[in-house]
Amino acid sequence: MKKLFGVLALSAACLISQFSAMANSAQKDWQGTSANGVIVTDEECPVTVEKERLTFDISEFPETYYSTPEEFLSYTGRVTAEYTFYNPTDYTVNATLVFPFGKAPSYGYHTDPLTGAAEYDADTEKYGITVNGSETENRLRYTYAAVDFEVERDMAKLHEGYVEDPFYYPDIPVTKYIYGVRGIDGEKYRNAGAGFRISGDGSKTKVFTEAGMGYYHREDAIEASLWVNNGSILEIYMIGEQPEKPLQWHLYEDSSMEKKIDGTVFLTDTEKMTFRDFAMMAYNPLSSVSETDWYNAVVYELNLYERNAGFIESRYDHLNVLDTLMRWYEYEITIGPGERIVNEVTAPLYPEIHDYADPVCDYTYLLSPAQTWKEFHDLEIMINTPYFIRESNLEGFEKCEDGYRLTLESLPAVDLKFTLAEKAGGRIMEPDTGAAGTSVHFPVTAVAFLTAAGGCIGIAAAAGITAAVIIRIRKTDRKK
């Protein structure tokens, strides 16, 4: 028996939502999601896609606000990507798939009605994954979500244990310094600022401060700053080696940190802990997020916001990563020698909403990347909806009893974009002119890639969902 190892990513679409606020403060636009087609980048890859059936079930547009979890979970819009995969080889492929389906949409309901705590997994049980019609077991995984999705970058965030980082590890020492403030002329200086300077390359020590602390560049140093008044409590965390000398604080008349004033910042207490304890301070053990996924997301975010001299910018609470997490399902499939399987993934469909007098919703499905597969045959697109297609960049959609249908013998050279509206006429779909994550359509990539016996890398994507798949391939030679 020979063992081969590879990586397969099967994607659908990350549901990272953003919105654009109008000048009158009434929200009129909410960003939605898009997805990639199927990709393979090596002609040696054995697995072929014999058919893809893409089904949009859109009987309603989502609301821009939900007041209860029941209302949010009753939303029925969904997309299903059904792939027929064929294994033409004489060995069995055992695959562990991770299926990212993004952050919860901005217009969802994200509060536990019993505790009042924020939660972002209320809709996860609505998703389904089947192989040959049978539901597969899966577990939830979480990674730190950027504004867009990149296969190699985001796949690299998935770890079975603690991430191996060049600086951070669970037992690295952390010291918390607690300071008080007194002696400020509060009548004269109502917006006083406090600051301290740090220098060096940050290779031995990282500095994390409470949320809301900014910084200034001062020649060869960084000056951390924040607003204070008499009685303020300041908490500074030193990660790694501790400074030989205590921090030298100064008080200023305002946050510009230019004119010094009288007053004192004094040390009241210290507390020692491990980095793991530090990273888990905002973690809720009752959540569906595992300890290691949470820890790894904190490490990623601390690295992302590190500035010069090891200073970690903390305008937001980087220890509470709950609302920055992309959600993944992890499950297993097996494809025997010469076997075909049907893998179906279903997810709620969160479009970009334009809630004007003439409401419309924009949908994007990226088809062009799938041109790289060795073999990709029939593609069928079905849009089950009572609404009207206001515009589509693909020609050939036929009106049918349940909505619209398009059948293609091969992949088109362009991506699918269409707009649905309650009325047949009116606004046309605006072009996508920006980069991923900043454009009219928010594409959260659904990409999956497969490394098999020939060293091939393939990427498969399903509408509205992004699935990355880590595959272990076990090859068993057939007996003659």
C-alpha positions in Angstrom: 0.0 0.0 0.0 1.3 3.4 -0.9 0.2 6.6 0.9 -0.1 9.9 -0.8 -1.0 13.1 0.8 -2.6 16.1 -0.8 -4.9 19.1 -0.2 -8.3 19.5 -1.8 -10.4 22.5 -1.4 -14.0 22.5 -2.4 -15.5 25.9 -2.3 -18.7 27.7 -2.0 -18.9 31.4 -0.9 -17.9 33.4 2.1 -20.8 35.3 3.5 -19.0 38.3 4.7 -21.4 41.2 4.7 -20.9 45.0 4.6 -23.2 47.9 4.0 -23.1 51.4 2.6 -24.8 54.1 4.6 -26.6 56.9 2.8 -26.1 60.5 3.7 -29.4 60.8 5.5 -28.3 58.0 7.9 -31.0 55.6 6.6 -29.3 52.4 5.4 -30.3 51.7 1.9 -27.7 49.3 0.7 -26.4 46.1 2.3 -23.6 44.1 0.8 -24.1 40.4 0.0 -22.0 37.5 -1.3 -20.7 35.9 -4.4 -18.9 32.7 -5.2 -16.3 31.1 -7.4 -16.5 28.5 -10.1 -14.5 25.3 -10.2 -10.7 25.5 -10.7 -8.0 23.0 -11.3 -4.4 24.2 -12.2 -2.7 20.9 -13.1 -3.6 18.6 -15.9 -2.4 15.6 -13.9 -5.3 15.9 -11.5 -7.4 12.7 -11.6 -10.8 13.9 -10.3 -13.1 15.3 -12.9 -16.3 17.3 -12.6 -18.9 15.6 -14.8 -21.7 18.0 -13.9 -22.5 21.0 -11.8 -26.1 21.9 -11.0 -26.4 25.3 -9.4 -29.8 26.2 -7.9 -30.9 29.5 -6.4 -34.1 29.3 -4.3 -35.2 32.8 -3.9 -38.8 33.1 -2.8 -38.2 36.2 -0.8 -35.7 39.0 -0.3 -34.1 39.2 3.1 -35.1 41.9 5.5 -32.6 44.7 6.3 -33.3 44.2 10.0 -34.6 41.3 12.2 -35.9 41.9 15.7 -35.9 38.3 16.9 -33.8 35.2 16.1 -36.9 33.4 14.9 -37.5 36.0 12.3 -33.9 35.8 11.1 -33.9 32.0 11.0 -37.2 31.9 9.1 -35.5 33.6 6.0 -35.7 31.0 3.2 -33.3 32.3 0.5 -30.7 29.6 -0.2 -28.3 28.4 -2.9 -27.4 24.8 -3.6 -24.3 23.6 -5.5 -24.4 20.0 -6.6 -21.2 18.5 -8.0 -20.9 15.1 -9.6 -17.3 14.0 -9.1 -15.6 11.0 -10.8 -12.5 9.2 -9.7 -11.0 7.5 -12.8 -8.0 6.1 -10.9 -7.5 2.6 -9.4 -7.1 3.9 -5.8 -9.4 5.3 -3.2 -9.4 9.0 -2.3 -10.3 9.8 1.3 -10.9 13.5 1.8 -11.4 15.7 4.8 -13.2 18.8 3.5 -13.5 22.1 5.2 -16.3 24.3 3.9 -16.1 28.0 4.8 -19.4 29.9 4.7 -18.2 33.2 6.0 -19.3 35.7 8.6 -22.9 36.2 9.5 -24.6 38.9 7.3 -24.8 42.5 8.7 -28.6 42.4 8.5 -28.9 39.2 10.6 -29.9 38.7 14.3 -26.8 38.1 16.4 -27.9 38.2 20.1 -28.6 35.3 22.4 -32.2 36.1 23.6 -31.5 34.4 27.0 -28.1 35.9 27.9 -28.0 39.0 25.7 -24.5 38.0 24.6 -23.4 38.3 21.0 -23.5 35.1 18.9 -22.8 34.5 15.2 -23.7 30.9 14.7 -27.5 31.0 15.1 -28.0 30.1 11.4 -25.4 27.3 11.1 -27.9 24.5 11.6 -29.7 25.6 8.5 -26.9 24.4 6.3 -26.7 20.9 4.9 -24.0 18.8 3.3 -24.8 15.4 1.7 -22.9 12.8 -0.3 -25.0 10.5 -2.5 -28.1 11.8 -0.7 -27.0 10.9 2.8 -26.2 13.7 5.3 -22.6 13.8 6.4 -21.4 14.5 9.9 -19.5 17.8 10.3 -18.1 20.1 12.9 -17.8 23.8 13.0 -14.4 25.4 12.6 -13.5 29.1 12.8 -10.7 31.3 11.4 -10.0 35.0 11.4 -11.8 36.6 8.4 -10.3 39.3 6.3 -12.4 41.5 4.1 -11.9 39.2 1.1 -11.1 35.5 0.7 -7.9 34.1 -0.7 -7.5 30.4 -0.9 -3.9 29.9 0.2 -4.0 32.6 2.8 -7.2 31.5 4.5 -6.6 27.8 4.2 -3.3 28.4 6.0 -5.3 29.7 9.0 -6.8 26.2 9.7 -4.8 24.2 12.3 -5.5 21.2 14.3 -3.8 22.7 17.3 -2.2 25.9 18.3 -0.7 27.8 15.4 3.1 27.8 15.1 3.9 31.5 15.1 7.4 33.0 15.0 6.8 35.0 18.2 3.6 33.8 20.0 3.3 30.4 21.7 1.0 29.4 24.5 3.5 29.6 27.4 5.3 32.8 26.4 5.1 35.1 29.5 2.8 38.1 29.7 2.8 40.8 32.4 -0.2 43.1 32.9 0.7 46.5 34.3 -2.1 48.5 35.9 -1.8 52.2 36.3 -3.8 55.0 37.9 -4.0 58.7 37.0 -4.2 61.7 39.4 -3.2 65.4 39.7 -4.7 66.6 36.4 -6.5 70.0 36.5 -9.8 68.6 35.4 -11.5 72.0 35.0 -8.8 73.2 32.6 -8.0 69.9 30.8 -11.2 68.0 30.0 -9.6 66.0 27.1 -6.2 65.2 28.6 -4.0 62.6 27.0 -1.5 60.2 28.5 1.3 58.5 26.6 4.5 56.5 26.9 7.2 55.7 24.3 8.6 52.4 23.2 11.4 51.7 20.7 13.3 48.7 19.2 12.3 46.3 16.5 9.6 44.4 18.5 11.4 41.0 18.1 11.5 40.3 21.8 8.5 42.2 23.2 5.0 43.1 22.1 3.0 45.8 23.7 -0.8 45.5 23.9 -3.0 48.2 25.4 -6.6 48.7 26.2 -9.0 49.4 23.4 -9.0 53.0 22.2 -5.3 53.7 22.5 -3.7 55.3 19.5 -0.1 56.1 18.6 2.3 58.6 17.1 5.6 58.2 15.3 8.3 60.0 17.3 11.7 59.9 15.5 13.0 56.4 16.4 10.1 55.5 18.7 6.4 55.0 18.9 4.3 57.0 21.5 1.2 55.2 22.6 -1.6 57.6 23.6 -5.1 57.7 25.0 -7.6 60.0 26.7 -7.5 60.1 30.5 -8.8 61.9 33.5 -8.3 61.7 37.2 -9.2 58.2 38.4 -8.6 56.5 35.0 -7.3 52.9 35.1 -4.8 52.0 32.4 -3.9 48.4 31.6 -0.8 47.6 29.6 0.3 44.1 28.6 3.9 43.3 27.9 4.2 40.0 25.9 7.6 38.3 25.9 10.7 39.9 27.5 9.8 42.6 30.1 11.4 46.0 29.9 14.5 46.7 32.1 13.2 50.1 33.1 9.6 51.0 34.0 7.5 52.9 31.4 7.9 56.6 31.4 4.5 58.3 31.2 3.7 61.9 30.3 0.4 63.8 30.5 -0.7 66.2 27.8 -3.4 68.8 27.4 -5.1 66.8 24.7 -4.7 63.8 22.4 -2.4 65.7 20.0 0.3 64.8 22.6 2.1 68.1 22.1 1.9 70.3 25.2 2.7 68.5 28.5 0.7 69.2 31.7 1.1 68.4 35.4 -0.2 65.2 36.8 0.9 61.6 37.5 0.5 58.2 36.0 1.4 55.7 38.7 1.7 51.9 38.9 -0.8 50.2 41.2 -0.4 46.5 40.5 1.0 43.8 38.2 -0.3 40.4 37.1 1.6 37.6 35.5 0.0 35.1 33.1 0.8 32.9 30.0 0.0 34.1 26.5 -2.7 31.4 26.3 -4.4 32.9 29.3 -4.1 36.3 27.8 -5.5 35.2 24.4 -8.5 33.5 26.0 -9.6 36.4 28.3 -12.6 37.2 26.2 -13.4 33.6 25.2 -16.7 32.0 26.2 -16.3 28.3 26.8 -20.1 27.8 26.1 -19.7 29.1 22.5 -19.3 26.8 19.5 -15.8 28.1 18.9 -13.0 25.7 20.0 -10.3 27.0 22.3 -7.6 26.5 19.6 -9.6 28.2 16.8 -10.1 31.1 19.1 -6.5 31.3 20.2 -5.3 31.1 16.5 -7.7 33.9 15.5 -6.3 36.1 18.3 -2.7 35.4 17.1 -3.6 36.3 13.5 -5.3 39.6 14.6 -2.4 40.6 16.9 0.0 40.1 14.0 -2.3 42.0 11.6 -2.4 45.1 13.9 1.2 45.2 15.0 3.0 48.4 14.2 6.5 49.6 14.7 8.5 48.6 17.9 6.1 45.8 18.6 3.2 48.1 19.4 -0.2 46.5 18.7 -2.7 49.1 17.7 -5.9 48.6 19.7 -8.6 50.9 18.5 -10.8 47.9 18.9 -10.9 45.0 21.3 -8.6 42.5 19.6 -9.0 39.9 22.3 -12.7 39.5 21.4 -12.6 38.1 17.9 -16.1 36.8 17.8 -17.4 39.2 15.2 -14.4 38.7 13.0 -14.6 34.9 12.6 -15.3 33.1 9.3 -17.2 29.9 9.8 -16.3 26.6 8.2 -17.8 23.1 8.2 -15.4 20.2 8.3 -16.5 16.8 7.0 -15.2 13.7 5.2 -15.9 12.0 1.8 -14.6 8.9 0.2 -14.4 8.2 -3.6 -13.5 4.7 -4.6 -11.7 3.5 -7.7 -13.8 4.3 -10.7 -16.6 5.7 -8.5 -18.8 8.7 -9.0 -20.2 10.6 -6.0 -22.7 13.5 -5.8 -21.6 16.1 -3.2 -24.3 18.7 -2.4 -23.8 21.8 -0.3 -26.7 24.1 0.7 -26.4 27.5 2.4 -28.6 30.5 3.0 -28.2 33.1 0.3 -27.5 36.6 1.5 -27.6 39.0 -1.5 -26.6 42.7 -1.7 -29.8 44.6 -0.9 -30.9 47.9 -2.4 -33.9 48.9 -0.3 -35.3 51.8 -2.4 -38.8 52.4 -3.5 -38.0 49.9 -6.2 -36.3 47.1 -4.2 -33.7 45.0 -6.0 -31.1 42.4 -4.9 -27.8 41.7 -6.7 -26.3 38.3 -7.0 -22.8 37.3 -8.3 -21.5 33.9 -9.0 -17.9 33.6 -10.3 -17.7 31.0 -13.1 -14.5 31.8 -14.9 -12.0 30.2 -12.5 -13.5 26.8 -13.2 -12.0 26.9 -16.7 -8.8 25.5 -15.3 -10.2 22.1 -14.5 -8.9 19.2 -16.6 -12.5 18.2 -17.4 -15.6 20.2 -16.7 -18.7 19.1 -18.5 -22.4 20.2 -18.2 -23.4 23.3 -16.2 -27.1 23.9 -15.3 -28.2 27.0 -13.6 -31.7 27.2 -12.1 -33.2 30.3 -10.4 -36.4 29.4 -8.6 -38.1 32.7 -7.9 -41.3 34.7 -8.3 -39.3 37.8 -9.0 -38.1 39.1 -12.4 -34.5 39.0 -13.7 -33.9 42.7 -14.2 -30.6 42.0 -15.9 -28.2 39.2 -16.4 -24.8 39.3 -18.1 -25.3 35.7 -19.4 -27.7 35.3 -22.3 -30.0 32.4 -22.7 -32.0 32.2 -19.5 -35.4 30.8 -20.3 -38.5 31.6 -18.3 -40.1 28.5 -16.9 -42.8 27.6 -14.4 -40.6 28.0 -11.4 -38.4 30.8 -12.5 -35.5 30.8 -15.0 -33.2 28.1 -16.4 -29.9 28.2 -18.3 -28.1 25.0 -19.6 -24.6 25.2 -20.9 -22.4 22.4 -22.4 -19.3 24.1 -21.1 -18.3 27.0 -18.8 -18.8 30.5 -20.0 -15.8 32.9 -20.2 -17.4 35.4 -17.8 -18.9 35.3 -14.3 -22.6 35.2 -13.6 -24.2 38.4 -12.4 -27.9 39.0 -12.2 -30.3 41.3 -10.5 -33.8 40.3 -9.2 -36.6 42.8 -8.7 -40.2 42.8 -7.8 -41.1 44.6 -11.0 -40.1 43.8 -14.6 -38.7 47.2 -15.5 -36.5 49.9 -14.0 -32.9 50.1 -12.7 -30.3 48.0 -14.4 -27.5 46.2 -12.7 -24.5 48.4 -12.0 -21.1 47.1 -13.0 -18.6 45.8 -10.5 -15.8 48.4 -10.6 -13.8 47.8 -7.5 -11.6 45.2 -5.9 -12.9 42.3 -3.9 -14.4 43.4 -0.7 -14.8 47.0 -1.8 -16.9 46.7 -5.0 -20.6 46.9 -5.6 -20.7 43.1 -5.3 -18.8 41.7 -2.4 -17.2 38.5 -3.6 -16.1 36.3 -0.7 -14.4 33.7 -2.6 -15.5 30.1 -2.6 -12.5 28.2 -3.6 -11.3 24.7 -3.1 -8.1 23.1 -4.3 -7.0 19.6 -4.6 -3.5 18.2 -4.5 -3.5 14.6 -5.6 -1.1 12.0 -6.8 0.2 14.0 -9.7 0.8 17.1 -7.5 -2.2 18.8 -9.1 -3.9 21.6 -7.4 -7.6 22.1 -8.2 -10.1 24.6 -6.8 -13.8 24.0 -6.8 -16.3 26.6 -5.7 -20.0 26.5 -5.1 -22.4 29.4 -5.2 -22.8 31.4 -2.0 -20.3 29.2 -0.2 -16.6 28.8 0.0 -15.3 25.4 0.8 -11.7 24.7 1.3 -10.8 21.1 1.4 -7.9 19.4 3.1 -7.5 16.0 1.6 -5.6 13.0 2.6 -5.3 10.6 -0.4 -4.7 7.0 0.4 -3.7 5.0 -2.7 -4.2 1.2 -2.7 -2.9 -0.6 -5.8 -5.3 -3.0 -7.3 -4.5 -6.7 -7.3 -3.8 -8.1 -10.7 
